[in-house]
């Protein structure tokens, strides 16, 4: 899993097979300090994420292990919305 920030949405009027009805979001990759990696990916939204949410993204075959993405041609899936991040006594993020 990796951290990301929702920065946009993809509207696709034509989709194939089981991708119909799935919401696609643009996610900016974040490192462990929640700083931008400069890379963006398109991800299937399985948790109703909103713009600017910090999210957890699964990639590759793990992206196809949710109820919504099973059997779907998806390489990335948003599987969680981050509420807080801390290491030791230091809280680096709170929603």
mmCIF file as gemmi writes it, N, C-alpha and C atoms, coordinates in Angstrom:
data_model
loop_
_atom_site.group_PDB
_atom_site.id
_atom_site.type_symbol
_atom_site.label_atom_id
_atom_site.label_alt_id
_atom_site.label_comp_id
_atom_site.label_asym_id
_atom_site.label_entity_id
_atom_site.label_seq_id
_atom_site.pdbx_PDB_ins_code
_atom_site.Cartn_x
_atom_site.Cartn_y
_atom_site.Cartn_z
_atom_site.occupancy
_atom_site.B_iso_or_equiv
_atom_site.pdbx_formal_charge
_atom_site.auth_seq_id
_atom_site.auth_asym_id
_atom_site.pdbx_PDB_model_num
ATOM 1 N N . UNK Axp A 1 ? 0.845 -1.183 0 1 0 ? 1 A 1
ATOM 2 C CA . UNK Axp A 1 ? 0 0 0 1 0 ? 1 A 1
ATOM 3 C C . UNK Axp A 1 ? 0.88 1.231 0 1 0 ? 1 A 1
ATOM 4 N N . UNK Axp A 2 ? 0.341 2.297 -0.541 1 0 ? 2 A 1
ATOM 5 C CA . UNK Axp A 2 ? 1.055 3.565 -0.549 1 0 ? 2 A 1
ATOM 6 C C . UNK Axp A 2 ? 0.096 4.685 -0.216 1 0 ? 2 A 1
ATOM 7 N N . UNK Axp A 3 ? 0.66 5.798 0.265 1 0 ? 3 A 1
ATOM 8 C CA . UNK Axp A 3 ? -0.137 6.99 0.539 1 0 ? 3 A 1
ATOM 9 C C . UNK Axp A 3 ? -0.366 7.76 -0.75 1 0 ? 3 A 1
ATOM 10 N N . UNK Axp A 4 ? -1.504 8.451 -0.814 1 0 ? 4 A 1
ATOM 11 C CA . UNK Axp A 4 ? -1.787 9.333 -1.928 1 0 ? 4 A 1
ATOM 12 C C . UNK Axp A 4 ? -2.772 10.416 -1.513 1 0 ? 4 A 1
ATOM 13 N N . UNK Axp A 5 ? -2.891 11.444 -2.354 1 0 ? 5 A 1
ATOM 14 C CA . UNK Axp A 5 ? -3.854 12.519 -2.126 1 0 ? 5 A 1
ATOM 15 C C . UNK Axp A 5 ? -4.734 12.618 -3.358 1 0 ? 5 A 1
ATOM 16 N N . UNK Axp A 6 ? -6.045 12.62 -3.163 1 0 ? 6 A 1
ATOM 17 C CA . UNK Axp A 6 ? -6.985 12.729 -4.279 1 0 ? 6 A 1
ATOM 18 C C . UNK Axp A 6 ? -6.909 14.144 -4.837 1 0 ? 6 A 1
ATOM 19 N N . UNK Axp A 7 ? -6.597 14.251 -6.139 1 0 ? 7 A 1
ATOM 20 C CA . UNK Axp A 7 ? -6.467 15.571 -6.753 1 0 ? 7 A 1
ATOM 21 C C . UNK Axp A 7 ? -7.429 15.78 -7.911 1 0 ? 7 A 1
ATOM 22 N N . UNK Axp A 8 ? -8.153 14.75 -8.31 1 0 ? 8 A 1
ATOM 23 C CA . UNK Axp A 8 ? -9.068 14.922 -9.433 1 0 ? 8 A 1
ATOM 24 C C . UNK Axp A 8 ? -9.901 13.687 -9.694 1 0 ? 8 A 1
ATOM 25 N N . UNK Axp A 9 ? -10.735 13.785 -10.705 1 0 ? 9 A 1
ATOM 26 C CA . UNK Axp A 9 ? -11.639 12.71 -11.077 1 0 ? 9 A 1
ATOM 27 C C . UNK Axp A 9 ? -11.557 12.477 -12.572 1 0 ? 9 A 1
ATOM 28 N N . UNK Axp A 10 ? -11.738 11.234 -12.986 1 0 ? 10 A 1
ATOM 29 C CA . UNK Axp A 10 ? -11.762 10.88 -14.404 1 0 ? 10 A 1
ATOM 30 C C . UNK Axp A 10 ? -13.203 10.576 -14.787 1 0 ? 10 A 1
ATOM 31 N N . UNK Axp A 11 ? -13.68 11.226 -15.836 1 0 ? 11 A 1
ATOM 32 C CA . UNK Axp A 11 ? -15.007 10.933 -16.372 1 0 ? 11 A 1
ATOM 33 C C . UNK Axp A 11 ? -14.799 10.174 -17.678 1 0 ? 11 A 1
ATOM 34 N N . UNK Axp A 12 ? -15.287 8.951 -17.722 1 0 ? 12 A 1
ATOM 35 C CA . UNK Axp A 12 ? -15.177 8.123 -18.925 1 0 ? 12 A 1
ATOM 36 C C . UNK Axp A 12 ? -16.574 7.654 -19.295 1 0 ? 12 A 1
ATOM 37 N N . UNK Axp A 13 ? -17.061 8.11 -20.434 1 0 ? 13 A 1
ATOM 38 C CA . UNK Axp A 13 ? -18.426 7.774 -20.829 1 0 ? 13 A 1
ATOM 39 C C . UNK Axp A 13 ? -18.531 6.357 -21.381 1 0 ? 13 A 1
ATOM 40 N N . UNK Axp A 14 ? -17.417 5.796 -21.826 1 0 ? 14 A 1
ATOM 41 C CA . UNK Axp A 14 ? -17.418 4.436 -22.348 1 0 ? 14 A 1
ATOM 42 C C . UNK Axp A 14 ? -16.411 3.622 -21.539 1 0 ? 14 A 1
ATOM 43 N N . UNK Axp A 15 ? -16.895 2.578 -20.89 1 0 ? 15 A 1
ATOM 44 C CA . UNK Axp A 15 ? -16.022 1.672 -20.144 1 0 ? 15 A 1
ATOM 45 C C . UNK Axp A 15 ? -16.371 0.253 -20.542 1 0 ? 15 A 1
ATOM 46 N N . UNK Axp A 16 ? -15.456 -0.631 -20.289 1 0 ? 16 A 1
ATOM 47 C CA . UNK Axp A 16 ? -15.661 -2.02 -20.674 1 0 ? 16 A 1
ATOM 48 C C . UNK Axp A 16 ? -15.985 -2.906 -19.467 1 0 ? 16 A 1
ATOM 49 N N . UNK Axp A 17 ? -16.782 -3.905 -19.7 1 0 ? 17 A 1
ATOM 50 C CA . UNK Axp A 17 ? -17.061 -4.93 -18.696 1 0 ? 17 A 1
ATOM 51 C C . UNK Axp A 17 ? -17.431 -4.42 -17.32 1 0 ? 17 A 1
ATOM 52 N N . UNK Axp A 18 ? -16.761 -4.957 -16.32 1 0 ? 18 A 1
ATOM 53 C CA . UNK Axp A 18 ? -17.087 -4.663 -14.931 1 0 ? 18 A 1
ATOM 54 C C . UNK Axp A 18 ? -16.627 -3.285 -14.462 1 0 ? 18 A 1
ATOM 55 N N . UNK Axp A 19 ? -15.974 -2.505 -15.313 1 0 ? 19 A 1
ATOM 56 C CA . UNK Axp A 19 ? -15.566 -1.161 -14.905 1 0 ? 19 A 1
ATOM 57 C C . UNK Axp A 19 ? -16.725 -0.176 -14.955 1 0 ? 19 A 1
ATOM 58 N N . UNK Axp A 20 ? -17.804 -0.55 -15.613 1 0 ? 20 A 1
ATOM 59 C CA . UNK Axp A 20 ? -18.981 0.314 -15.672 1 0 ? 20 A 1
ATOM 60 C C . UNK Axp A 20 ? -19.512 0.562 -14.26 1 0 ? 20 A 1
ATOM 61 N N . UNK Axp A 21 ? -19.744 1.816 -13.946 1 0 ? 21 A 1
ATOM 62 C CA . UNK Axp A 21 ? -20.275 2.178 -12.636 1 0 ? 21 A 1
ATOM 63 C C . UNK Axp A 21 ? -19.221 2.439 -11.579 1 0 ? 21 A 1
ATOM 64 N N . UNK Axp A 22 ? -17.949 2.155 -11.879 1 0 ? 22 A 1
ATOM 65 C CA . UNK Axp A 22 ? -16.889 2.415 -10.911 1 0 ? 22 A 1
ATOM 66 C C . UNK Axp A 22 ? -16.371 3.842 -11.068 1 0 ? 22 A 1
ATOM 67 N N . UNK Axp A 23 ? -16.135 4.494 -9.943 1 0 ? 23 A 1
ATOM 68 C CA . UNK Axp A 23 ? -15.63 5.865 -9.935 1 0 ? 23 A 1
ATOM 69 C C . UNK Axp A 23 ? -14.105 5.84 -10.011 1 0 ? 23 A 1
ATOM 70 N N . UNK Axp A 24 ? -13.54 6.635 -10.917 1 0 ? 24 A 1
ATOM 71 C CA . UNK Axp A 24 ? -12.101 6.706 -11.107 1 0 ? 24 A 1
ATOM 72 C C . UNK Axp A 24 ? -11.585 8.053 -10.615 1 0 ? 24 A 1
ATOM 73 N N . UNK Axp A 25 ? -10.568 8.031 -9.754 1 0 ? 25 A 1
ATOM 74 C CA . UNK Axp A 25 ? -9.991 9.258 -9.21 1 0 ? 25 A 1
ATOM 75 C C . UNK Axp A 25 ? -8.516 9.359 -9.561 1 0 ? 25 A 1
ATOM 76 N N . UNK Axp A 26 ? -8.03 10.574 -9.696 1 0 ? 26 A 1
ATOM 77 C CA . UNK Axp A 26 ? -6.606 10.825 -9.914 1 0 ? 26 A 1
ATOM 78 C C . UNK Axp A 26 ? -5.977 11.015 -8.54 1 0 ? 26 A 1
ATOM 79 N N . UNK Axp A 27 ? -4.941 10.222 -8.27 1 0 ? 27 A 1
ATOM 80 C CA . UNK Axp A 27 ? -4.282 10.253 -6.969 1 0 ? 27 A 1
ATOM 81 C C . UNK Axp A 27 ? -2.811 10.632 -7.15 1 0 ? 27 A 1
ATOM 82 N N . UNK Axp A 28 ? -2.392 11.667 -6.433 1 0 ? 28 A 1
ATOM 83 C CA . UNK Axp A 28 ? -0.994 12.093 -6.411 1 0 ? 28 A 1
ATOM 84 C C . UNK Axp A 28 ? -0.264 11.235 -5.383 1 0 ? 28 A 1
ATOM 85 N N . UNK Axp A 29 ? 0.824 10.601 -5.774 1 0 ? 29 A 1
ATOM 86 C CA . UNK Axp A 29 ? 1.595 9.775 -4.861 1 0 ? 29 A 1
ATOM 87 C C . UNK Axp A 29 ? 2.249 10.597 -3.767 1 0 ? 29 A 1
ATOM 88 N N . UNK Axp A 30 ? 2.279 10.057 -2.537 1 0 ? 30 A 1
ATOM 89 C CA . UNK Axp A 30 ? 2.918 10.714 -1.402 1 0 ? 30 A 1
ATOM 90 C C . UNK Axp A 30 ? 3.933 9.758 -0.784 1 0 ? 30 A 1
ATOM 91 N N . UNK Axp A 31 ? 5.028 10.317 -0.26 1 0 ? 31 A 1
ATOM 92 C CA . UNK Axp A 31 ? 6.004 9.484 0.436 1 0 ? 31 A 1
ATOM 93 C C . UNK Axp A 31 ? 5.598 9.308 1.899 1 0 ? 31 A 1
ATOM 94 N N . UNK Axp A 32 ? 6.45 8.681 2.708 1 0 ? 32 A 1
ATOM 95 C CA . UNK Axp A 32 ? 6.107 8.405 4.1 1 0 ? 32 A 1
ATOM 96 C C . UNK Axp A 32 ? 5.965 9.662 4.95 1 0 ? 32 A 1
ATOM 97 N N . UNK Axp A 33 ? 6.491 10.801 4.453 1 0 ? 33 A 1
ATOM 98 C CA . UNK Axp A 33 ? 6.32 12.093 5.133 1 0 ? 33 A 1
ATOM 99 C C . UNK Axp A 33 ? 5.132 12.864 4.585 1 0 ? 33 A 1
ATOM 100 N N . UNK Axp A 34 ? 4.361 12.216 3.72 1 0 ? 34 A 1
ATOM 101 C CA . UNK Axp A 34 ? 3.182 12.791 3.059 1 0 ? 34 A 1
ATOM 102 C C . UNK Axp A 34 ? 3.54 13.963 2.154 1 0 ? 34 A 1
ATOM 103 N N . UNK Axp A 35 ? 4.734 13.899 1.568 1 0 ? 35 A 1
ATOM 104 C CA . UNK Axp A 35 ? 5.176 14.875 0.576 1 0 ? 35 A 1
ATOM 105 C C . UNK Axp A 35 ? 5.004 14.266 -0.81 1 0 ? 35 A 1
ATOM 106 N N . UNK Axp A 36 ? 4.68 15.095 -1.78 1 0 ? 36 A 1
ATOM 107 C CA . UNK Axp A 36 ? 4.431 14.629 -3.139 1 0 ? 36 A 1
ATOM 108 C C . UNK Axp A 36 ? 5.643 13.921 -3.736 1 0 ? 36 A 1
ATOM 109 N N . UNK Axp A 37 ? 5.381 12.822 -4.42 1 0 ? 37 A 1
ATOM 110 C CA . UNK Axp A 37 ? 6.441 12.121 -5.152 1 0 ? 37 A 1
ATOM 111 C C . UNK Axp A 37 ? 6.539 12.64 -6.582 1 0 ? 37 A 1
ATOM 112 N N . UNK Axp A 38 ? 5.574 13.468 -6.981 1 0 ? 38 A 1
ATOM 113 C CA . UNK Axp A 38 ? 5.555 13.993 -8.336 1 0 ? 38 A 1
ATOM 114 C C . UNK Axp A 38 ? 4.901 13.065 -9.346 1 0 ? 38 A 1
ATOM 115 N N . UNK Axp A 39 ? 4.383 11.932 -8.869 1 0 ? 39 A 1
ATOM 116 C CA . UNK Axp A 39 ? 3.738 10.981 -9.772 1 0 ? 39 A 1
ATOM 117 C C . UNK Axp A 39 ? 2.254 10.899 -9.454 1 0 ? 39 A 1
ATOM 118 N N . UNK Axp A 40 ? 1.457 10.704 -10.493 1 0 ? 40 A 1
ATOM 119 C CA . UNK Axp A 40 ? 0.006 10.561 -10.332 1 0 ? 40 A 1
ATOM 120 C C . UNK Axp A 40 ? -0.442 9.247 -10.956 1 0 ? 40 A 1
ATOM 121 N N . UNK Axp A 41 ? -1.501 8.671 -10.378 1 0 ? 41 A 1
ATOM 122 C CA . UNK Axp A 41 ? -2.079 7.449 -10.906 1 0 ? 41 A 1
ATOM 123 C C . UNK Axp A 41 ? -3.598 7.585 -10.916 1 0 ? 41 A 1
ATOM 124 N N . UNK Axp A 42 ? -4.233 6.812 -11.76 1 0 ? 42 A 1
ATOM 125 C CA . UNK Axp A 42 ? -5.691 6.718 -11.756 1 0 ? 42 A 1
ATOM 126 C C . UNK Axp A 42 ? -6.06 5.489 -10.94 1 0 ? 42 A 1
ATOM 127 N N . UNK Axp A 43 ? -7.001 5.657 -10.007 1 0 ? 43 A 1
ATOM 128 C CA . UNK Axp A 43 ? -7.372 4.566 -9.1 1 0 ? 43 A 1
ATOM 129 C C . UNK Axp A 43 ? -8.878 4.407 -9.031 1 0 ? 43 A 1
ATOM 130 N N . UNK Axp A 44 ? -9.323 3.164 -8.883 1 0 ? 44 A 1
ATOM 131 C CA . UNK Axp A 44 ? -10.737 2.881 -8.634 1 0 ? 44 A 1
ATOM 132 C C . UNK Axp A 44 ? -11.024 3.267 -7.185 1 0 ? 44 A 1
ATOM 133 N N . UNK Axp A 45 ? -12.08 4.038 -6.97 1 0 ? 45 A 1
ATOM 134 C CA . UNK Axp A 45 ? -12.461 4.472 -5.625 1 0 ? 45 A 1
ATOM 135 C C . UNK Axp A 45 ? -13.424 3.471 -5.009 1 0 ? 45 A 1
ATOM 136 N N . UNK Axp A 46 ? -12.988 2.789 -3.943 1 0 ? 46 A 1
ATOM 137 C CA . UNK Axp A 46 ? -13.847 1.81 -3.278 1 0 ? 46 A 1
ATOM 138 C C . UNK Axp A 46 ? -14.37 2.316 -1.937 1 0 ? 46 A 1
ATOM 139 N N . UNK Axp A 47 ? -13.999 3.559 -1.56 1 0 ? 47 A 1
ATOM 140 C CA . UNK Axp A 47 ? -14.345 4.058 -0.217 1 0 ? 47 A 1
ATOM 141 C C . UNK Axp A 47 ? -15.017 5.439 -0.229 1 0 ? 47 A 1
ATOM 142 N N . UNK Axp A 48 ? -15.435 5.912 -1.392 1 0 ? 48 A 1
ATOM 143 C CA . UNK Axp A 48 ? -16.063 7.237 -1.526 1 0 ? 48 A 1
ATOM 144 C C . UNK Axp A 48 ? -15.161 8.367 -1.041 1 0 ? 48 A 1
ATOM 145 N N . UNK Axp A 49 ? -13.926 8.358 -1.508 1 0 ? 49 A 1
ATOM 146 C CA . UNK Axp A 49 ? -12.965 9.405 -1.167 1 0 ? 49 A 1
ATOM 147 C C . UNK Axp A 49 ? -13.376 10.721 -1.819 1 0 ? 49 A 1
ATOM 148 N N . UNK Axp A 50 ? -12.929 11.823 -1.211 1 0 ? 50 A 1
ATOM 149 C CA . UNK Axp A 50 ? -13.224 13.158 -1.726 1 0 ? 50 A 1
ATOM 150 C C . UNK Axp A 50 ? -11.933 13.867 -2.119 1 0 ? 50 A 1
ATOM 151 N N . UNK Axp A 51 ? -12.083 14.969 -2.838 1 0 ? 51 A 1
ATOM 152 C CA . UNK Axp A 51 ? -10.95 15.789 -3.246 1 0 ? 51 A 1
ATOM 153 C C . UNK Axp A 51 ? -10.138 16.19 -2.013 1 0 ? 51 A 1
ATOM 154 N N . UNK Axp A 52 ? -8.837 16.067 -2.084 1 0 ? 52 A 1
ATOM 155 C CA . UNK Axp A 52 ? -7.87 16.419 -1.039 1 0 ? 52 A 1
ATOM 156 C C . UNK Axp A 52 ? -7.745 15.388 0.081 1 0 ? 52 A 1
ATOM 157 N N . UNK Axp A 53 ? -8.53 14.321 0.079 1 0 ? 53 A 1
ATOM 158 C CA . UNK Axp A 53 ? -8.366 13.27 1.083 1 0 ? 53 A 1
ATOM 159 C C . UNK Axp A 53 ? -7.011 12.595 0.918 1 0 ? 53 A 1
ATOM 160 N N . UNK Axp A 54 ? -6.38 12.254 2.052 1 0 ? 54 A 1
ATOM 161 C CA . UNK Axp A 54 ? -5.2 11.392 2.041 1 0 ? 54 A 1
ATOM 162 C C . UNK Axp A 54 ? -5.743 9.967 2.07 1 0 ? 54 A 1
ATOM 163 N N . UNK Axp A 55 ? -5.283 9.142 1.139 1 0 ? 55 A 1
ATOM 164 C CA . UNK Axp A 55 ? -5.85 7.805 0.979 1 0 ? 55 A 1
ATOM 165 C C . UNK Axp A 55 ? -4.75 6.744 0.951 1 0 ? 55 A 1
ATOM 166 N N . UNK Axp A 56 ? -5.179 5.49 1.139 1 0 ? 56 A 1
ATOM 167 C CA . UNK Axp A 56 ? -4.299 4.336 0.962 1 0 ? 56 A 1
ATOM 168 C C . UNK Axp A 56 ? -4.655 3.684 -0.365 1 0 ? 56 A 1
ATOM 169 N N . UNK Axp A 57 ? -3.64 3.406 -1.163 1 0 ? 57 A 1
ATOM 170 C CA . UNK Axp A 57 ? -3.846 2.831 -2.49 1 0 ? 57 A 1
ATOM 171 C C . UNK Axp A 57 ? -3.126 1.487 -2.581 1 0 ? 57 A 1
ATOM 172 N N . UNK Axp A 58 ? -3.835 0.479 -3.045 1 0 ? 58 A 1
ATOM 173 C CA . UNK Axp A 58 ? -3.247 -0.827 -3.347 1 0 ? 58 A 1
ATOM 174 C C . UNK Axp A 58 ? -3.027 -0.901 -4.849 1 0 ? 58 A 1
ATOM 175 N N . UNK Axp A 59 ? -1.96 -1.576 -5.233 1 0 ? 59 A 1
ATOM 176 C CA . UNK Axp A 59 ? -1.626 -1.69 -6.652 1 0 ? 59 A 1
ATOM 177 C C . UNK Axp A 59 ? -1.519 -3.138 -7.077 1 0 ? 59 A 1
ATOM 178 N N . UNK Axp A 60 ? -1.5 -3.328 -8.384 1 0 ? 60 A 1
ATOM 179 C CA . UNK Axp A 60 ? -1.303 -4.628 -9.004 1 0 ? 60 A 1
ATOM 180 C C . UNK Axp A 60 ? -2.432 -5.596 -8.639 1 0 ? 60 A 1
ATOM 181 N N . UNK Axp A 61 ? -2.116 -6.85 -8.378 1 0 ? 61 A 1
ATOM 182 C CA . UNK Axp A 61 ? -3.171 -7.827 -8.102 1 0 ? 61 A 1
ATOM 183 C C . UNK Axp A 61 ? -3.918 -7.522 -6.807 1 0 ? 61 A 1
ATOM 184 N N . UNK Axp A 62 ? -3.287 -6.838 -5.856 1 0 ? 62 A 1
ATOM 185 C CA . UNK Axp A 62 ? -3.966 -6.452 -4.611 1 0 ? 62 A 1
ATOM 186 C C . UNK Axp A 62 ? -5.123 -5.506 -4.875 1 0 ? 62 A 1
ATOM 187 N N . UNK Axp A 63 ? -5.04 -4.728 -5.936 1 0 ? 63 A 1
ATOM 188 C CA . UNK Axp A 63 ? -6.107 -3.779 -6.278 1 0 ? 63 A 1
ATOM 189 C C . UNK Axp A 63 ? -7.39 -4.505 -6.683 1 0 ? 63 A 1
ATOM 190 N N . UNK Axp A 64 ? -7.282 -5.756 -7.038 1 0 ? 64 A 1
ATOM 191 C CA . UNK Axp A 64 ? -8.447 -6.525 -7.488 1 0 ? 64 A 1
ATOM 192 C C . UNK Axp A 64 ? -8.992 -7.452 -6.401 1 0 ? 64 A 1
ATOM 193 N N . UNK Axp A 65 ? -8.679 -7.155 -5.152 1 0 ? 65 A 1
ATOM 194 C CA . UNK Axp A 65 ? -9.115 -8.019 -4.05 1 0 ? 65 A 1
ATOM 195 C C . UNK Axp A 65 ? -10.25 -7.421 -3.223 1 0 ? 65 A 1
ATOM 196 N N . UNK Axp A 66 ? -10.8 -6.282 -3.63 1 0 ? 66 A 1
ATOM 197 C CA . UNK Axp A 66 ? -11.94 -5.703 -2.918 1 0 ? 66 A 1
ATOM 198 C C . UNK Axp A 66 ? -13.234 -6.239 -3.524 1 0 ? 66 A 1
ATOM 199 N N . UNK Axp A 67 ? -14.323 -6.066 -2.814 1 0 ? 67 A 1
ATOM 200 C CA . UNK Axp A 67 ? -15.619 -6.526 -3.329 1 0 ? 67 A 1
ATOM 201 C C . UNK Axp A 67 ? -15.969 -5.839 -4.648 1 0 ? 67 A 1
ATOM 202 N N . UNK Axp A 68 ? -15.636 -4.547 -4.767 1 0 ? 68 A 1
ATOM 203 C CA . UNK Axp A 68 ? -15.987 -3.786 -5.973 1 0 ? 68 A 1
ATOM 204 C C . UNK Axp A 68 ? -15.064 -4.071 -7.152 1 0 ? 68 A 1
ATOM 205 N N . UNK Axp A 69 ? -13.812 -4.498 -6.888 1 0 ? 69 A 1
ATOM 206 C CA . UNK Axp A 69 ? -12.843 -4.645 -7.973 1 0 ? 69 A 1
ATOM 207 C C . UNK Axp A 69 ? -12.525 -6.095 -8.342 1 0 ? 69 A 1
ATOM 208 N N . UNK Axp A 70 ? -13.167 -7.032 -7.703 1 0 ? 70 A 1
ATOM 209 C CA . UNK Axp A 70 ? -12.905 -8.449 -8.009 1 0 ? 70 A 1
ATOM 210 C C . UNK Axp A 70 ? -13.256 -8.722 -9.482 1 0 ? 70 A 1
ATOM 211 N N . UNK Axp A 71 ? -12.287 -9.182 -10.231 1 0 ? 71 A 1
ATOM 212 C CA . UNK Axp A 71 ? -12.505 -9.491 -11.643 1 0 ? 71 A 1
ATOM 213 C C . UNK Axp A 71 ? -12.516 -8.275 -12.556 1 0 ? 71 A 1
ATOM 214 N N . UNK Axp A 72 ? -12.109 -7.117 -12.056 1 0 ? 72 A 1
ATOM 215 C CA . UNK Axp A 72 ? -12.103 -5.874 -12.837 1 0 ? 72 A 1
ATOM 216 C C . UNK Axp A 72 ? -10.686 -5.603 -13.353 1 0 ? 72 A 1
ATOM 217 N N . UNK Axp A 73 ? -10.597 -5.042 -14.534 1 0 ? 73 A 1
ATOM 218 C CA . UNK Axp A 73 ? -9.3 -4.649 -15.077 1 0 ? 73 A 1
ATOM 219 C C . UNK Axp A 73 ? -8.857 -3.359 -14.382 1 0 ? 73 A 1
ATOM 220 N N . UNK Axp A 74 ? -8.248 -3.506 -13.205 1 0 ? 74 A 1
ATOM 221 C CA . UNK Axp A 74 ? -7.817 -2.346 -12.416 1 0 ? 74 A 1
ATOM 222 C C . UNK Axp A 74 ? -6.421 -2.608 -11.874 1 0 ? 74 A 1
ATOM 223 N N . UNK Axp A 75 ? -5.544 -1.63 -12.001 1 0 ? 75 A 1
ATOM 224 C CA . UNK Axp A 75 ? -4.193 -1.753 -11.454 1 0 ? 75 A 1
ATOM 225 C C . UNK Axp A 75 ? -4.039 -1.035 -10.121 1 0 ? 75 A 1
ATOM 226 N N . UNK Axp A 76 ? -4.954 -0.112 -9.798 1 0 ? 76 A 1
ATOM 227 C CA . UNK Axp A 76 ? -4.875 0.653 -8.554 1 0 ? 76 A 1
ATOM 228 C C . UNK Axp A 76 ? -6.269 0.813 -7.962 1 0 ? 76 A 1
ATOM 229 N N . UNK Axp A 77 ? -6.36 0.665 -6.635 1 0 ? 77 A 1
ATOM 230 C CA . UNK Axp A 77 ? -7.632 0.846 -5.949 1 0 ? 77 A 1
ATOM 231 C C . UNK Axp A 77 ? -7.415 1.597 -4.642 1 0 ? 77 A 1
ATOM 232 N N . UNK Axp A 78 ? -8.262 2.586 -4.4 1 0 ? 78 A 1
ATOM 233 C CA . UNK Axp A 78 ? -8.247 3.298 -3.123 1 0 ? 78 A 1
ATOM 234 C C . UNK Axp A 78 ? -8.994 2.414 -2.132 1 0 ? 78 A 1
ATOM 235 N N . UNK Axp A 79 ? -8.304 2.018 -1.049 1 0 ? 79 A 1
ATOM 236 C CA . UNK Axp A 79 ? -8.89 1.072 -0.096 1 0 ? 79 A 1
ATOM 237 C C . UNK Axp A 79 ? -9.063 1.668 1.296 1 0 ? 79 A 1
ATOM 238 N N . UNK Axp A 80 ? -8.663 2.923 1.495 1 0 ? 80 A 1
ATOM 239 C CA . UNK Axp A 80 ? -8.839 3.539 2.807 1 0 ? 80 A 1
ATOM 240 C C . UNK Axp A 80 ? -8.661 5.039 2.75 1 0 ? 80 A 1
ATOM 241 N N . UNK Axp A 81 ? -9.34 5.729 3.665 1 0 ? 81 A 1
ATOM 242 C CA . UNK Axp A 81 ? -9.166 7.169 3.849 1 0 ? 81 A 1
ATOM 243 C C . UNK Axp A 81 ? -8.421 7.348 5.164 1 0 ? 81 A 1
ATOM 244 N N . UNK Axp A 82 ? -7.291 8.026 5.126 1 0 ? 82 A 1
ATOM 245 C CA . UNK Axp A 82 ? -6.417 8.165 6.291 1 0 ? 82 A 1
ATOM 246 C C . UNK Axp A 82 ? -6.966 9.225 7.24 1 0 ? 82 A 1
ATOM 247 N N . UNK Axp A 83 ? -7.105 8.86 8.506 1 0 ? 83 A 1
ATOM 248 C CA . UNK Axp A 83 ? -7.55 9.788 9.559 1 0 ? 83 A 1
ATOM 249 C C . UNK Axp A 83 ? -6.358 10.434 10.251 1 0 ? 83 A 1
ATOM 250 N N . UNK Axp A 84 ? -5.306 9.657 10.502 1 0 ? 84 A 1
ATOM 251 C CA . UNK Axp A 84 ? -4.101 10.209 11.13 1 0 ? 84 A 1
ATOM 252 C C . UNK Axp A 84 ? -2.917 9.314 10.84 1 0 ? 84 A 1
ATOM 253 N N . UNK Axp A 85 ? -1.725 9.921 10.928 1 0 ? 85 A 1
ATOM 254 C CA . UNK Axp A 85 ? -0.473 9.198 10.758 1 0 ? 85 A 1
ATOM 255 C C . UNK Axp A 85 ? 0.446 9.633 11.888 1 0 ? 85 A 1
ATOM 256 N N . UNK Axp A 86 ? 1.029 8.662 12.584 1 0 ? 86 A 1
ATOM 257 C CA . UNK Axp A 86 ? 1.969 8.999 13.655 1 0 ? 86 A 1
ATOM 258 C C . UNK Axp A 86 ? 3.08 7.966 13.686 1 0 ? 86 A 1
ATOM 259 N N . UNK Axp A 87 ? 4.238 8.409 14.154 1 0 ? 87 A 1
ATOM 260 C CA . UNK Axp A 87 ? 5.382 7.528 14.354 1 0 ? 87 A 1
ATOM 261 C C . UNK Axp A 87 ? 5.932 7.853 15.737 1 0 ? 87 A 1
ATOM 262 N N . UNK Axp A 88 ? 5.864 6.883 16.626 1 0 ? 88 A 1
ATOM 263 C CA . UNK Axp A 88 ? 6.266 7.151 18.011 1 0 ? 88 A 1
ATOM 264 C C . UNK Axp A 88 ? 5.31 8.148 18.634 1 0 ? 88 A 1
ATOM 265 N N . UNK Axp A 89 ? 5.853 9.196 19.208 1 0 ? 89 A 1
ATOM 266 C CA . UNK Axp A 89 ? 5.016 10.229 19.833 1 0 ? 89 A 1
ATOM 267 C C . UNK Axp A 89 ? 4.716 11.384 18.884 1 0 ? 89 A 1
ATOM 268 N N . UNK Axp A 90 ? 5.264 11.333 17.684 1 0 ? 90 A 1
ATOM 269 C CA . UNK Axp A 90 ? 5.086 12.415 16.713 1 0 ? 90 A 1
ATOM 270 C C . UNK Axp A 90 ? 3.888 12.124 15.81 1 0 ? 90 A 1
ATOM 271 N N . UNK Axp A 91 ? 2.923 13.034 15.815 1 0 ? 91 A 1
ATOM 272 C CA . UNK Axp A 91 ? 1.757 12.926 14.937 1 0 ? 91 A 1
ATOM 273 C C . UNK Axp A 91 ? 2.039 13.793 13.708 1 0 ? 91 A 1
ATOM 274 N N . UNK Axp A 92 ? 2.237 13.14 12.55 1 0 ? 92 A 1
ATOM 275 C CA . UNK Axp A 92 ? 2.59 13.895 11.347 1 0 ? 92 A 1
ATOM 276 C C . UNK Axp A 92 ? 1.387 14.305 10.503 1 0 ? 92 A 1
ATOM 277 N N . UNK Axp A 93 ? 0.224 13.722 10.795 1 0 ? 93 A 1
ATOM 278 C CA . UNK Axp A 93 ? -0.985 14.097 10.026 1 0 ? 93 A 1
ATOM 279 C C . UNK Axp A 93 ? -2.212 13.769 10.84 1 0 ? 93 A 1
ATOM 280 N N . UNK Axp A 94 ? -3.164 14.676 10.825 1 0 ? 94 A 1
ATOM 281 C CA . UNK Axp A 94 ? -4.473 14.442 11.41 1 0 ? 94 A 1
ATOM 282 C C . UNK Axp A 94 ? -5.492 15.1 10.506 1 0 ? 94 A 1
ATOM 283 N N . UNK Axp A 95 ? -6.501 14.343 10.133 1 0 ? 95 A 1
ATOM 284 C CA . UNK Axp A 95 ? -7.54 14.83 9.203 1 0 ? 95 A 1
ATOM 285 C C . UNK Axp A 95 ? -8.352 15.928 9.823 1 0 ? 95 A 1
